[in-house]
Amino acid sequence: MRDYKIILDHSSKTAKRLFARLAPLREDMLAVATEFYPLGKAGWEKGVESLADKGYHDDDHRVLTTLPIMTARKAAAGMLQNLTSKGQPWFYLSVPKVLRDGISRERKLALEKLTEGARYLMARSNVYSAIYRLFMHYLVNGFGCMLIAAAEEDSGEIIEAYTLRPGTYALDIGKSGRVCSVARKFAWKPLDIIKEFGVDNTPKWIREAAKAGSEKHIVVWNLIEPNTVGKEREFDVVSSACELSDECLWRSIYWVDGGSKNENDSHRGVLAVDGYDVNPIIAPRLDCEYGDVYGRGLGLDGLDLARGLQSFRYDEYKISGDKAQPALIVSSEFKEDGIGIGRGDINYTRMGEQRQGFVVPVLPNPPSMEDTRNCEIIAKAELETLFYIDAFTAMDLFRDSMGKVTATQINYAKAEGMQKLGAMVSNCEVEFLNILVNTIWRWAIKAKVAPIDDNTIAIIGEMVKVVSPEYVSNIHQARRLAEMNGIQAWLQNVAVTKELKQDPINDPADIVNADQINLRMAEILNVPTECMIDNKIVEATRTKRQEAAQTAQNAEILDRGADVVNKLGNTQITEDRLLAPLARAATGLGA
């Protein structure tokens, strides 16, 4: 029987501890969210009750320039297009290279089916739309969080992804330094809570509020963390209190803020205790070291640039307004009579009055509109460089070239873009891509997504423990391009050396293993296994070809022997005596 008191005490303390650790970041993150509007600032400055009542939008957020907004959107779109594009394959599942050479053809085909199933599962769900928002949070804030769980039964989908709004959740890490826990809070109406968790699991006061037609939102907490399984469970009082099966590697606990208002409530305000056998937490972090819970985003680094762009745009508007409606010097005699200053007005005055002691500006040469615009252009370029916009542009060159640039220029642009993106992409692989792909293909196996079937799962067998993703996105292709260019350059050098040396005994081409080169190039280019003949069939074909060549050679030798006999005419040497040594020589037995 579950001990809800232990569950509630542990969950409440853990959630408060995680949010207390997040508190020092709130001021900086609020400033970043204010400038980079797509992230919004409501999650940092409001409670979840206000968010639920007024909607998940910022109130009256006036901006003079959208350049910081568009920069963040371009960066997130560049990551989505060049790293996880829905329109083209960007990953496949394989095993470590040390195991790859000895893997059977059947297992290779099974891995390709698993890859196809994982891609299909992502394409038919809302994962890609959630990834775009996650990239926005990851780049600007330095961290983000997305949950992947089973979809609602009436949705027709298998999985659903939820990108969490910054400020409404807090993270925790394990001994490995990776994110393993998330505490979040949200607000629902009483009737929504009953529909989600059931009447029997809902406290009495919430049921009474629903009967009264209350529309007031109630704060609900959720904690997702690793679950202790196996023999170690007896040493974890919380895991024992939850009573989840060993298949649930993560536990998810929901409870009402403050627990239950009724002391007789046996559930203590705990709404649900569930478990996941697949990791539901996808929480990448940027620029973090071991022991850091949260990363440092590009938005914080570019905060002054974003504020400067707002200031420059304000100056532009002010200068433009001053020119459109400049300050006027008017004779004092019009002080009582008034003066028409509209377009086309005519005013008459003697203009004999001498004026001295005008106000002198502190800045004798104020900046012009052109100066302000130049400063804005420079700040925009710096902000785009900070967000890798120029690198993404270089990576996209081959799609926009339309044959106007050479392959060498395209390769150079890819290499230049990869040089700038290399460190960030490597971090993204560890913090995001590996966890995402591993979660997706495990869901694909669990749901037996086409073309995955029982036979495929059985063939993969124990390989599940060593299956790992290989990436073939635009960015990763640029990395593979260097290896492929190296092989091609080496082969050209061997050919040149062969031409110069022309030594039939010590041929430089003797060191070239053509089969291994072709296999490696196929691996770099991600050629499907179906496009290549099985090694056993290749060996059998080569054996037959060698036997046929040997038979043809023997026939040729016999034909030559027959010609010799015919030329000898009436000589006393018989055909058998002549052909026997030739036949033995052809079969390698010697004369």
C-alpha positions, 0 to 999 in steps of 0.5 A: 500500500502506498504511503502518501505522507512519505511521497508528499513530504519528499516531493514538496521538499524536493520541488521547493529546493529546486525552485530555490536554486533557480531563484538567483537566475530570475532577474537576469532571465527576466531581462533577457526575456524582455528583450527577446520577446518570443520567450516571453517574460510572463513565466519569470514575473508572474505566478502560474495562477496569473498565467492561467487566468490571463493566458500565456502572453506578456502584457503590453510588451512594446518594442521599437525594433524586432531585430533581437526577436528576429535574430532569436527566431533565425537562430532557432530556425537555423538549428532546426533546418541544419541539425534536425530537419524534418524534410531530410534524414538527419540521423540513423541508428548504428553500433560502435565502429569496433562492433560494426565490421562483424555485424551481420547483414540481418542486423544491419537491416534490422537497425535500418528498420529501427531507424525508419520507424524512429523517423516516422514516429517523429514525423507523425507527432508534434516533436518537431514543432516542440524542438523549434521552441526548445532551440529558442530557449536553449540558445537564448536562455542557455537551457530548455526542457521538453517532456515526451510522453504517451499521447492521449488515447483520443488524439490518434498519436503515439507520443506528444512533446511538451516544451515547458515555459521558462520560469515555471519549472526547475531542473536537477542533475545526477552524479553524471552531471546530466539533467535527471529531474524536473519539478514544474507547476501549473494551474488548472480549473477544478473540473480539469483536475477531476477529468485528468486524475479521476474523482477518487484521486481528487481531494474533497474540497476540489470536488466541492469547488467543481460542483459549485462551478468554480473557475478559479485555477488551482496550482498543481505540482509535478516532480519527475525523477529517477526511480530506484528499482531492484534490490536497491529499492528497499534502501529508498523509502520513497521508491518503496512508498510509490510501489512502482514496478521495476520497469518504471525507471522514472517516477512522476508524482502530481500533487495539489499545492499545500497538500490536502485541506482535509486531514482525513484525506488518505491521499494527502493531496497526492493526485497521481503516482505514475512511472515511465520506462522511457526517459521523458526529460529532454533538457539541453544546456548550453555552456555549462560545466560539470556541477552546473544545473543551468547553462549560460545563454546567448541572450545574456551575452547579447543583452547589451546589444539588444538594449542598444538596438532598442535605443538606436531605434528610439533615437531614429524615431526621435530624430525623424520626429524632430525633423518632421515637427521642429522647434520654432522661434516665435516673436513674443507679440504672438504670445497672446494672439497665437500663431498658425503653425500648420502646413500652408499657414501664413503669419505676419510679423515685423521681425525687428526684435533682436534675440540673444542668449539662446539656449546652447546644447551641451552636445554641439554636434548631435548624431545624425540619423545616418550615424544612428543607423550605422551604429544600429547596423553594426550592433545587428551584425554583432548580434547575428554573429553571436547567434551564428546567423552567418554560420547558418547562412554559409551552411545554407549556401548550397541550397540557394546557389542554384548552380551559381557557385562551384563545388569547391566554394560550397565545400569551403562555405560548409567547412567555414560554417562547421568551424564556427558551429563545431563546439556548439554542435558537439555540446548539442549532441551530448545534451540534446540529440543523443537523449532525444534520438534514444528516447524516440527509438525506444518509443518506436520499439515499444509501440512497434511503429512500422516497419518495426515488428517482432522479428526486427526486435528479436534480431536486434536483441542484445544490440539494444544496449549498444545502439547509438545514433549517427548524425547526417544533417547538413552540419554533420555532413560538413564534418564528414566531408573532411574525411571524404575529401581526405580519402579522395586526396589520398587516392589521387596522390597514389595515382600520381605516385604510380604514374611517376614511379612506374614500377611493376614490382613495387606498385604504390597502388598495392596498399590500396584496399578498394573494398574497404574504401568503398565500404567506408565511403558508403558509410560516410554517405549513409548508403542503405544496406539494400543498395549493396550486395551481401559479402557472402554473395560477393565472395561466391561471385568472385569464386565463380568468376575465378573458377571460370577464368581458370577453366578458360585458361586451361582450355586455352592451353589445351588449344595451344597444345593441339595446334602444336600437334597439328604442326608436327604432322607425322612426327612420332610424338603422340598427342598424349605425351605432349598434352599431359605435361601441359595439362599438369602445368595448367593445374599447378602440378608441374611438368 
